[in-house]
């Protein structure tokens, strides 16, 4: 079986119902409201290029600060 025949077996994505009228339908990662004023202020001074990567999975900076605080 070749690559093309495998690709042709893929079932295309079918979007869910898109309501009309005075209904707002959101996906799990959407929000109809703007950020809170405090969040907006924080982000204006934040290096947003840091948001393109996942955070440190071990939270080493936090762990180090917490460890120093109990010593």
Secondary structure, DSSP 8 states (H G I E B T S, - for coil): --HHHHHHTS----------SS-----TT--SS---HHHHHHHHTS-GGGGGS---TT-HHHHHHHHHHT-
